[in-house]
Amino acid sequence: MARVRYLGPDPVTVPELGPERIVHPDEVVEVPDERFDGYVCQPANWEAVEEPKKATPAKKTAAKSAPQKED
């Protein structure tokens, strides 16, 4: 999970973080990695504290094709 700091002047309700979750000014909260950009694209309200961890790409293997039938 990534972490962001709320910069606004008044507490806000952030339902995405839990039912009736209130975030207070200068509070650091954890947000889902896939939603991190949705917070930091609002620089007047949110500041990045810890960016999402880069997922290790899964090792790709070539799929074996079915044997071809010879006529």
PyMOL Python script that loads the backbone (N, CA, C, O; Angstrom):
from pymol import cmd

cmd.read_pdbstr("""\
ATOM      1  N   MET A   1       0.836  -1.180   0.000  1.00  0.00           N
ATOM      2  CA  MET A   1       0.000   0.000   0.000  1.00  0.00           C
ATOM      3  C   MET A   1       0.886   1.250   0.000  1.00  0.00           C
ATOM      4  O   MET A   1       1.950   1.284   0.617  1.00  0.00           O
ATOM      5  N   ALA A   2       0.417   2.256  -0.702  1.00  0.00           N
ATOM      6  CA  ALA A   2       1.106   3.540  -0.756  1.00  0.00           C
ATOM      7  C   ALA A   2       0.603   4.417   0.387  1.00  0.00           C
ATOM      8  O   ALA A   2      -0.412   4.120   1.017  1.00  0.00           O
ATOM      9  N   ARG A   3       1.329   5.495   0.638  1.00  0.00           N
ATOM     10  CA  ARG A   3       0.920   6.405   1.721  1.00  0.00           C
ATOM     11  C   ARG A   3       0.892   7.832   1.206  1.00  0.00           C
ATOM     12  O   ARG A   3       1.764   8.252   0.445  1.00  0.00           O
ATOM     13  N   VAL A   4      -0.138   8.579   1.638  1.00  0.00           N
ATOM     14  CA  VAL A   4      -0.290   9.987   1.257  1.00  0.00           C
ATOM     15  C   VAL A   4      -0.652  10.803   2.495  1.00  0.00           C
ATOM     16  O   VAL A   4      -1.179  10.276   3.474  1.00  0.00           O
ATOM     17  N   ARG A   5      -0.357  12.101   2.430  1.00  0.00           N
ATOM     18  CA  ARG A   5      -0.695  13.026   3.527  1.00  0.00           C
ATOM     19  C   ARG A   5      -1.789  13.966   3.032  1.00  0.00           C
ATOM     20  O   ARG A   5      -1.718  14.504   1.927  1.00  0.00           O
ATOM     21  N   TYR A   6      -2.795  14.149   3.870  1.00  0.00           N
ATOM     22  CA  TYR A   6      -3.882  15.071   3.532  1.00  0.00           C
ATOM     23  C   TYR A   6      -3.451  16.489   3.893  1.00  0.00           C
ATOM     24  O   TYR A   6      -3.039  16.751   5.023  1.00  0.00           O
ATOM     25  N   LEU A   7      -3.548  17.402   2.925  1.00  0.00           N
ATOM     26  CA  LEU A   7      -3.087  18.778   3.114  1.00  0.00           C
ATOM     27  C   LEU A   7      -4.213  19.784   3.321  1.00  0.00           C
ATOM     28  O   LEU A   7      -3.948  20.953   3.602  1.00  0.00           O
ATOM     29  N   GLY A   8      -5.447  19.356   3.189  1.00  0.00           N
ATOM     30  CA  GLY A   8      -6.576  20.284   3.284  1.00  0.00           C
ATOM     31  C   GLY A   8      -6.715  20.899   4.671  1.00  0.00           C
ATOM     32  O   GLY A   8      -6.125  20.412   5.636  1.00  0.00           O
ATOM     33  N   PRO A   9      -7.497  21.970   4.767  1.00  0.00           N
ATOM     34  CA  PRO A   9      -7.656  22.689   6.032  1.00  0.00           C
ATOM     35  C   PRO A   9      -8.677  22.057   6.982  1.00  0.00           C
ATOM     36  O   PRO A   9      -8.623  22.291   8.189  1.00  0.00           O
ATOM     37  N   ASP A  10      -9.610  21.256   6.445  1.00  0.00           N
ATOM     38  CA  ASP A  10     -10.675  20.670   7.261  1.00  0.00           C
ATOM     39  C   ASP A  10     -10.708  19.154   7.085  1.00  0.00           C
ATOM     40  O   ASP A  10     -10.309  18.649   6.035  1.00  0.00           O
ATOM     41  N   PRO A  11     -11.173  18.424   8.089  1.00  0.00           N
ATOM     42  CA  PRO A  11     -11.305  16.973   7.943  1.00  0.00           C
ATOM     43  C   PRO A  11     -12.237  16.618   6.784  1.00  0.00           C
ATOM     44  O   PRO A  11     -13.193  17.340   6.502  1.00  0.00           O
ATOM     45  N   VAL A  12     -11.951  15.502   6.120  1.00  0.00           N
ATOM     46  CA  VAL A  12     -12.789  15.029   5.014  1.00  0.00           C
ATOM     47  C   VAL A  12     -13.126  13.562   5.231  1.00  0.00           C
ATOM     48  O   VAL A  12     -12.365  12.824   5.857  1.00  0.00           O
ATOM     49  N   THR A  13     -14.274  13.148   4.709  1.00  0.00           N
ATOM     50  CA  THR A  13     -14.660  11.748   4.735  1.00  0.00           C
ATOM     51  C   THR A  13     -14.158  11.105   3.455  1.00  0.00           C
ATOM     52  O   THR A  13     -14.396  11.617   2.361  1.00  0.00           O
ATOM     53  N   VAL A  14     -13.454   9.969   3.593  1.00  0.00           N
ATOM     54  CA  VAL A  14     -12.914   9.253   2.436  1.00  0.00           C
ATOM     55  C   VAL A  14     -13.454   7.820   2.491  1.00  0.00           C
ATOM     56  O   VAL A  14     -12.810   6.936   3.058  1.00  0.00           O
ATOM     57  N   PRO A  15     -14.635   7.588   1.902  1.00  0.00           N
ATOM     58  CA  PRO A  15     -15.274   6.276   1.980  1.00  0.00           C
ATOM     59  C   PRO A  15     -14.408   5.141   1.432  1.00  0.00           C
ATOM     60  O   PRO A  15     -14.514   4.000   1.884  1.00  0.00           O
ATOM     61  N   GLU A  16     -13.561   5.455   0.467  1.00  0.00           N
ATOM     62  CA  GLU A  16     -12.691   4.436  -0.117  1.00  0.00           C
ATOM     63  C   GLU A  16     -11.776   3.796   0.935  1.00  0.00           C
ATOM     64  O   GLU A  16     -11.357   2.650   0.774  1.00  0.00           O
ATOM     65  N   LEU A  17     -11.471   4.518   1.989  1.00  0.00           N
ATOM     66  CA  LEU A  17     -10.559   4.008   3.014  1.00  0.00           C
ATOM     67  C   LEU A  17     -11.290   3.255   4.125  1.00  0.00           C
ATOM     68  O   LEU A  17     -10.650   2.712   5.025  1.00  0.00           O
ATOM     69  N   GLY A  18     -12.586   3.219   4.074  1.00  0.00           N
ATOM     70  CA  GLY A  18     -13.371   2.512   5.085  1.00  0.00           C
ATOM     71  C   GLY A  18     -14.662   3.247   5.324  1.00  0.00           C
ATOM     72  O   GLY A  18     -14.770   4.441   5.041  1.00  0.00           O
ATOM     73  N   PRO A  19     -15.645   2.538   5.844  1.00  0.00           N
ATOM     74  CA  PRO A  19     -16.936   3.193   6.072  1.00  0.00           C
ATOM     75  C   PRO A  19     -16.802   4.372   7.041  1.00  0.00           C
ATOM     76  O   PRO A  19     -16.311   4.235   8.161  1.00  0.00           O
ATOM     77  N   GLU A  20     -17.249   5.507   6.574  1.00  0.00           N
ATOM     78  CA  GLU A  20     -17.227   6.731   7.389  1.00  0.00           C
ATOM     79  C   GLU A  20     -15.830   7.093   7.894  1.00  0.00           C
ATOM     80  O   GLU A  20     -15.688   7.627   8.994  1.00  0.00           O
ATOM     81  N   ARG A  21     -14.802   6.806   7.098  1.00  0.00           N
ATOM     82  CA  ARG A  21     -13.415   7.111   7.476  1.00  0.00           C
ATOM     83  C   ARG A  21     -13.173   8.599   7.312  1.00  0.00           C
ATOM     84  O   ARG A  21     -13.328   9.137   6.216  1.00  0.00           O
ATOM     85  N   ILE A  22     -12.795   9.268   8.390  1.00  0.00           N
ATOM     86  CA  ILE A  22     -12.500  10.700   8.357  1.00  0.00           C
ATOM     87  C   ILE A  22     -10.987  10.883   8.414  1.00  0.00           C
ATOM     88  O   ILE A  22     -10.309  10.312   9.268  1.00  0.00           O
ATOM     89  N   VAL A  23     -10.470  11.690   7.486  1.00  0.00           N
ATOM     90  CA  VAL A  23      -9.043  11.994   7.435  1.00  0.00           C
ATOM     91  C   VAL A  23      -8.875  13.448   7.860  1.00  0.00           C
ATOM     92  O   VAL A  23      -9.537  14.342   7.333  1.00  0.00           O
ATOM     93  N   HIS A  24      -7.989  13.670   8.810  1.00  0.00           N
ATOM     94  CA  HIS A  24      -7.760  15.010   9.361  1.00  0.00           C
ATOM     95  C   HIS A  24      -6.561  15.684   8.696  1.00  0.00           C
ATOM     96  O   HIS A  24      -5.685  15.002   8.162  1.00  0.00           O
ATOM     97  N   PRO A  25      -6.516  17.008   8.723  1.00  0.00           N
ATOM     98  CA  PRO A  25      -5.385  17.726   8.137  1.00  0.00           C
ATOM     99  C   PRO A  25      -4.046  17.198   8.666  1.00  0.00           C
ATOM    100  O   PRO A  25      -3.893  16.942   9.860  1.00  0.00           O
ATOM    101  N   ASP A  26      -3.100  17.045   7.770  1.00  0.00           N
ATOM    102  CA  ASP A  26      -1.736  16.587   8.050  1.00  0.00           C
ATOM    103  C   ASP A  26      -1.669  15.108   8.449  1.00  0.00           C
ATOM    104  O   ASP A  26      -0.621  14.639   8.894  1.00  0.00           O
ATOM    105  N   GLU A  27      -2.762  14.379   8.298  1.00  0.00           N
ATOM    106  CA  GLU A  27      -2.769  12.944   8.615  1.00  0.00           C
ATOM    107  C   GLU A  27      -2.228  12.150   7.426  1.00  0.00           C
ATOM    108  O   GLU A  27      -2.547  12.443   6.273  1.00  0.00           O
ATOM    109  N   VAL A  28      -1.409  11.147   7.720  1.00  0.00           N
ATOM    110  CA  VAL A  28      -0.877  10.255   6.699  1.00  0.00           C
ATOM    111  C   VAL A  28      -1.731   8.993   6.711  1.00  0.00           C
ATOM    112  O   VAL A  28      -1.964   8.397   7.763  1.00  0.00           O
ATOM    113  N   VAL A  29      -2.198   8.590   5.523  1.00  0.00           N
ATOM    114  CA  VAL A  29      -3.037   7.400   5.410  1.00  0.00           C
ATOM    115  C   VAL A  29      -2.496   6.482   4.320  1.00  0.00           C
ATOM    116  O   VAL A  29      -1.820   6.923   3.391  1.00  0.00           O
ATOM    117  N   GLU A  30      -2.811   5.195   4.456  1.00  0.00           N
ATOM    118  CA  GLU A  30      -2.456   4.221   3.428  1.00  0.00           C
ATOM    119  C   GLU A  30      -3.587   4.165   2.417  1.00  0.00           C
ATOM    120  O   GLU A  30      -4.764   4.148   2.778  1.00  0.00           O
ATOM    121  N   VAL A  31      -3.212   4.137   1.141  1.00  0.00           N
ATOM    122  CA  VAL A  31      -4.199   4.042   0.063  1.00  0.00           C
ATOM    123  C   VAL A  31      -3.800   2.874  -0.835  1.00  0.00           C
ATOM    124  O   VAL A  31      -2.621   2.529  -0.914  1.00  0.00           O
ATOM    125  N   PRO A  32      -4.766   2.267  -1.509  1.00  0.00           N
ATOM    126  CA  PRO A  32      -4.431   1.170  -2.414  1.00  0.00           C
ATOM    127  C   PRO A  32      -3.460   1.639  -3.501  1.00  0.00           C
ATOM    128  O   PRO A  32      -3.602   2.737  -4.039  1.00  0.00           O
ATOM    129  N   ASP A  33      -2.480   0.803  -3.814  1.00  0.00           N
ATOM    130  CA  ASP A  33      -1.475   1.169  -4.821  1.00  0.00           C
ATOM    131  C   ASP A  33      -2.111   1.612  -6.129  1.00  0.00           C
ATOM    132  O   ASP A  33      -1.661   2.577  -6.748  1.00  0.00           O
ATOM    133  N   GLU A  34      -3.152   0.913  -6.549  1.00  0.00           N
ATOM    134  CA  GLU A  34      -3.763   1.233  -7.843  1.00  0.00           C
ATOM    135  C   GLU A  34      -4.535   2.558  -7.812  1.00  0.00           C
ATOM    136  O   GLU A  34      -4.907   3.061  -8.872  1.00  0.00           O
ATOM    137  N   ARG A  35      -4.785   3.134  -6.642  1.00  0.00           N
ATOM    138  CA  ARG A  35      -5.486   4.405  -6.516  1.00  0.00           C
ATOM    139  C   ARG A  35      -4.568   5.567  -6.149  1.00  0.00           C
ATOM    140  O   ARG A  35      -5.027   6.704  -6.035  1.00  0.00           O
ATOM    141  N   PHE A  36      -3.286   5.297  -5.965  1.00  0.00           N
ATOM    142  CA  PHE A  36      -2.311   6.315  -5.561  1.00  0.00           C
ATOM    143  C   PHE A  36      -2.364   7.543  -6.471  1.00  0.00           C
ATOM    144  O   PHE A  36      -2.392   8.673  -5.984  1.00  0.00           O
ATOM    145  N   ASP A  37      -2.378   7.328  -7.781  1.00  0.00           N
ATOM    146  CA  ASP A  37      -2.384   8.450  -8.727  1.00  0.00           C
ATOM    147  C   ASP A  37      -3.625   9.323  -8.578  1.00  0.00           C
ATOM    148  O   ASP A  37      -3.573  10.529  -8.823  1.00  0.00           O
ATOM    149  N   GLY A  38      -4.729   8.724  -8.182  1.00  0.00           N
ATOM    150  CA  GLY A  38      -5.960   9.484  -7.985  1.00  0.00           C
ATOM    151  C   GLY A  38      -5.874  10.467  -6.827  1.00  0.00           C
ATOM    152  O   GLY A  38      -6.622  11.444  -6.778  1.00  0.00           O
ATOM    153  N   TYR A  39      -4.970  10.210  -5.903  1.00  0.00           N
ATOM    154  CA  TYR A  39      -4.772  11.131  -4.775  1.00  0.00           C
ATOM    155  C   TYR A  39      -3.730  12.192  -5.142  1.00  0.00           C
ATOM    156  O   TYR A  39      -3.987  13.387  -4.997  1.00  0.00           O
ATOM    157  N   VAL A  40      -2.564  11.765  -5.613  1.00  0.00           N
ATOM    158  CA  VAL A  40      -1.479  12.721  -5.845  1.00  0.00           C
ATOM    159  C   VAL A  40      -1.710  13.620  -7.063  1.00  0.00           C
ATOM    160  O   VAL A  40      -0.965  14.575  -7.278  1.00  0.00           O
ATOM    161  N   CYS A  41      -2.741  13.317  -7.862  1.00  0.00           N
ATOM    162  CA  CYS A  41      -3.059  14.228  -8.974  1.00  0.00           C
ATOM    163  C   CYS A  41      -3.815  15.450  -8.453  1.00  0.00           C
ATOM    164  O   CYS A  41      -4.162  16.348  -9.219  1.00  0.00           O
ATOM    165  N   GLN A  42      -4.068  15.474  -7.136  1.00  0.00           N
ATOM    166  CA  GLN A  42      -4.721  16.613  -6.482  1.00  0.00           C
ATOM    167  C   GLN A  42      -3.720  17.241  -5.502  1.00  0.00           C
ATOM    168  O   GLN A  42      -3.895  17.131  -4.289  1.00  0.00           O
ATOM    169  N   PRO A  43      -2.678  17.896  -6.018  1.00  0.00           N
ATOM    170  CA  PRO A  43      -1.602  18.390  -5.147  1.00  0.00           C
ATOM    171  C   PRO A  43      -2.036  19.426  -4.113  1.00  0.00           C
ATOM    172  O   PRO A  43      -1.320  19.651  -3.137  1.00  0.00           O
ATOM    173  N   ALA A  44      -3.171  20.049  -4.303  1.00  0.00           N
ATOM    174  CA  ALA A  44      -3.649  21.008  -3.295  1.00  0.00           C
ATOM    175  C   ALA A  44      -4.194  20.277  -2.069  1.00  0.00           C
ATOM    176  O   ALA A  44      -4.300  20.860  -0.990  1.00  0.00           O
ATOM    177  N   ASN A  45      -4.540  18.994  -2.239  1.00  0.00           N
ATOM    178  CA  ASN A  45      -5.148  18.231  -1.142  1.00  0.00           C
ATOM    179  C   ASN A  45      -4.302  17.078  -0.612  1.00  0.00           C
ATOM    180  O   ASN A  45      -4.400  16.734   0.566  1.00  0.00           O
ATOM    181  N   TRP A  46      -3.478  16.478  -1.458  1.00  0.00           N
ATOM    182  CA  TRP A  46      -2.743  15.270  -1.067  1.00  0.00           C
ATOM    183  C   TRP A  46      -1.281  15.373  -1.480  1.00  0.00           C
ATOM    184  O   TRP A  46      -0.951  15.934  -2.525  1.00  0.00           O
ATOM    185  N   GLU A  47      -0.415  14.824  -0.641  1.00  0.00           N
ATOM    186  CA  GLU A  47       1.029  14.809  -0.898  1.00  0.00           C
ATOM    187  C   GLU A  47       1.511  13.364  -0.791  1.00  0.00           C
ATOM    188  O   GLU A  47       1.131  12.645   0.133  1.00  0.00           O
ATOM    189  N   ALA A  48       2.340  12.949  -1.729  1.00  0.00           N
ATOM    190  CA  ALA A  48       2.893  11.596  -1.691  1.00  0.00           C
ATOM    191  C   ALA A  48       3.859  11.472  -0.522  1.00  0.00           C
ATOM    192  O   ALA A  48       4.703  12.345  -0.318  1.00  0.00           O
ATOM    193  N   VAL A  49       3.742  10.399   0.244  1.00  0.00           N
ATOM    194  CA  VAL A  49       4.652  10.116   1.343  1.00  0.00           C
ATOM    195  C   VAL A  49       5.472   8.872   0.993  1.00  0.00           C
ATOM    196  O   VAL A  49       6.692   8.843   1.157  1.00  0.00           O
ATOM    197  N   GLU A  50       4.775   7.860   0.513  1.00  0.00           N
ATOM    198  CA  GLU A  50       5.437   6.610   0.105  1.00  0.00           C
ATOM    199  C   GLU A  50       4.728   6.107  -1.147  1.00  0.00           C
ATOM    200  O   GLU A  50       3.536   5.800  -1.118  1.00  0.00           O
ATOM    201  N   GLU A  51       5.473   6.027  -2.244  1.00  0.00           N
ATOM    202  CA  GLU A  51       4.889   5.599  -3.508  1.00  0.00           C
ATOM    203  C   GLU A  51       4.627   4.095  -3.500  1.00  0.00           C
ATOM    204  O   GLU A  51       5.202   3.358  -2.699  1.00  0.00           O
ATOM    205  N   PRO A  52       3.754   3.653  -4.400  1.00  0.00           N
ATOM    206  CA  PRO A  52       3.479   2.209  -4.469  1.00  0.00           C
ATOM    207  C   PRO A  52       4.754   1.440  -4.770  1.00  0.00           C
ATOM    208  O   PRO A  52       5.625   1.913  -5.500  1.00  0.00           O
ATOM    209  N   LYS A  53       4.847   0.261  -4.203  1.00  0.00           N
ATOM    210  CA  LYS A  53       5.991  -0.598  -4.492  1.00  0.00           C
ATOM    211  C   LYS A  53       5.811  -1.172  -5.888  1.00  0.00           C
ATOM    212  O   LYS A  53       4.706  -1.537  -6.291  1.00  0.00           O
ATOM    213  N   LYS A  54       6.899  -1.244  -6.604  1.00  0.00           N
ATOM    214  CA  LYS A  54       6.840  -1.807  -7.950  1.00  0.00           C
ATOM    215  C   LYS A  54       6.693  -3.317  -7.830  1.00  0.00           C
ATOM    216  O   LYS A  54       7.495  -3.987  -7.179  1.00  0.00           O
ATOM    217  N   ALA A  55       5.662  -3.833  -8.463  1.00  0.00           N
ATOM    218  CA  ALA A  55       5.445  -5.281  -8.438  1.00  0.00           C
ATOM    219  C   ALA A  55       6.476  -5.953  -9.317  1.00  0.00           C
ATOM    220  O   ALA A  55       6.801  -5.464 -10.400  1.00  0.00           O
ATOM    221  N   THR A  56       6.984  -7.065  -8.849  1.00  0.00           N
ATOM    222  CA  THR A  56       7.928  -7.834  -9.652  1.00  0.00           C
ATOM    223  C   THR A  56       7.152  -8.463 -10.793  1.00  0.00           C
ATOM    224  O   THR A  56       6.181  -9.184 -10.562  1.00  0.00           O
ATOM    225  N   PRO A  57       7.571  -8.197 -12.024  1.00  0.00           N
ATOM    226  CA  PRO A  57       6.812  -8.756 -13.144  1.00  0.00           C
ATOM    227  C   PRO A  57       6.855 -10.278 -13.111  1.00  0.00           C
ATOM    228  O   PRO A  57       7.889 -10.882 -12.824  1.00  0.00           O
ATOM    229  N   ALA A  58       5.728 -10.872 -13.406  1.00  0.00           N
ATOM    230  CA  ALA A  58       5.656 -12.337 -13.430  1.00  0.00           C
ATOM    231  C   ALA A  58       6.480 -12.852 -14.598  1.00  0.00           C
ATOM    232  O   ALA A  58       6.500 -12.261 -15.677  1.00  0.00           O
ATOM    233  N   LYS A  59       7.146 -13.949 -14.361  1.00  0.00           N
ATOM    234  CA  LYS A  59       7.963 -14.543 -15.403  1.00  0.00           C
ATOM    235  C   LYS A  59       7.044 -15.132 -16.457  1.00  0.00           C
ATOM    236  O   LYS A  59       6.188 -15.965 -16.160  1.00  0.00           O
ATOM    237  N   LYS A  60       7.231 -14.695 -17.678  1.00  0.00           N
ATOM    238  CA  LYS A  60       6.373 -15.187 -18.750  1.00  0.00           C
ATOM    239  C   LYS A  60       7.022 -16.394 -19.401  1.00  0.00           C
ATOM    240  O   LYS A  60       8.224 -16.416 -19.666  1.00  0.00           O
ATOM    241  N   THR A  61       6.204 -17.381 -19.647  1.00  0.00           N
ATOM    242  CA  THR A  61       6.695 -18.565 -20.340  1.00  0.00           C
ATOM    243  C   THR A  61       5.885 -18.732 -21.611  1.00  0.00           C
ATOM    244  O   THR A  61       4.706 -18.382 -21.664  1.00  0.00           O
ATOM    245  N   ALA A  62       6.517 -19.258 -22.609  1.00  0.00           N
ATOM    246  CA  ALA A  62       5.813 -19.464 -23.878  1.00  0.00           C
ATOM    247  C   ALA A  62       4.798 -20.588 -23.714  1.00  0.00           C
ATOM    248  O   ALA A  62       5.087 -21.628 -23.121  1.00  0.00           O
ATOM    249  N   ALA A  63       3.646 -20.366 -24.235  1.00  0.00           N
ATOM    250  CA  ALA A  63       2.609 -21.396 -24.177  1.00  0.00           C
ATOM    251  C   ALA A  63       2.925 -22.463 -25.200  1.00  0.00           C
ATOM    252  O   ALA A  63       3.304 -22.162 -26.332  1.00  0.00           O
ATOM    253  N   LYS A  64       2.770 -23.693 -24.803  1.00  0.00           N
ATOM    254  CA  LYS A  64       3.000 -24.790 -25.736  1.00  0.00           C
ATOM    255  C   LYS A  64       1.777 -24.909 -26.641  1.00  0.00           C
ATOM    256  O   LYS A  64       0.636 -24.866 -26.180  1.00  0.00           O
ATOM    257  N   SER A  65       2.037 -25.057 -27.922  1.00  0.00           N
ATOM    258  CA  SER A  65       0.910 -25.207 -28.840  1.00  0.00           C
ATOM    259  C   SER A  65       0.547 -26.670 -28.956  1.00  0.00           C
ATOM    260  O   SER A  65       1.375 -27.554 -28.739  1.00  0.00           O
ATOM    261  N   ALA A  66      -0.679 -26.905 -29.294  1.00  0.00           N
ATOM    262  CA  ALA A  66      -1.156 -28.277 -29.444  1.00  0.00           C
ATOM    263  C   ALA A  66      -0.463 -28.898 -30.646  1.00  0.00           C
ATOM    264  O   ALA A  66      -0.194 -28.213 -31.632  1.00  0.00           O
ATOM    265  N   PRO A  67      -0.170 -30.202 -30.567  1.00  0.00           N
ATOM    266  CA  PRO A  67       0.479 -30.873 -31.705  1.00  0.00           C
ATOM    267  C   PRO A  67      -0.397 -30.769 -32.949  1.00  0.00           C
ATOM    268  O   PRO A  67      -1.620 -30.895 -32.883  1.00  0.00           O
ATOM    269  N   GLN A  68       0.245 -30.541 -34.061  1.00  0.00           N
ATOM    270  CA  GLN A  68      -0.473 -30.426 -35.323  1.00  0.00           C
ATOM    271  C   GLN A  68      -0.742 -31.808 -35.895  1.00  0.00           C
ATOM    272  O   GLN A  68       0.119 -32.688 -35.876  1.00  0.00           O
ATOM    273  N   LYS A  69      -1.952 -31.977 -36.403  1.00  0.00           N
ATOM    274  CA  LYS A  69      -2.342 -33.245 -37.001  1.00  0.00           C
ATOM    275  C   LYS A  69      -1.812 -33.272 -38.413  1.00  0.00           C
ATOM    276  O   LYS A  69      -2.021 -32.330 -39.178  1.00  0.00           O
ATOM    277  N   GLU A  70      -1.123 -34.350 -38.769  1.00  0.00           N
ATOM    278  CA  GLU A  70      -0.613 -34.469 -40.143  1.00  0.00           C
ATOM    279  C   GLU A  70      -1.583 -35.267 -40.974  1.00  0.00           C
ATOM    280  O   GLU A  70      -2.147 -36.255 -40.502  1.00  0.00           O
ATOM    281  N   ASP A  71      -1.790 -34.840 -42.240  1.00  0.00           N
ATOM    282  CA  ASP A  71      -2.692 -35.557 -43.131  1.00  0.00           C
ATOM    283  C   ASP A  71      -1.962 -36.567 -43.956  1.00  0.00           C
ATOM    284  O   ASP A  71      -2.575 -37.264 -44.765  1.00  0.00           O
TER     285      ASP A  71
END
""", "prot")
cmd.dss("prot")
cmd.show_as("cartoon", "prot")
cmd.util.cbc("prot")
cmd.orient("prot")
